[in-house]
Amino acid sequence: MIYFALILLGIVIAIPILLVNKFESSMRSFFRGGFGGLGQGENSNYITCTKCQTKIKRVHTAPYCEKCRQFF
């Protein structure tokens, strides 16, 4: 009976800790990306190359800059 109580106590303590970590990481990524990641940005259809600042149309594959010849 005591083993069952210890296991139950461990679960009751572990679940909120795991949920807080998940919530914290999702909020951190939201504040890093802002609303642009949700498609509400002004130029949400284009990605800017970090090297040459060329605008590249957003597609379902990895972004590729033909001028720099690299994926980013």
Secondary structure, DSSP 8 states (H G I E B T S, - for coil): -HHHHHHHHHHHHHHHHHHHHHHHHHHHHHHHHGGGGGT-STTTTEEE-TTT--EEE--SS--EETTTTEE-
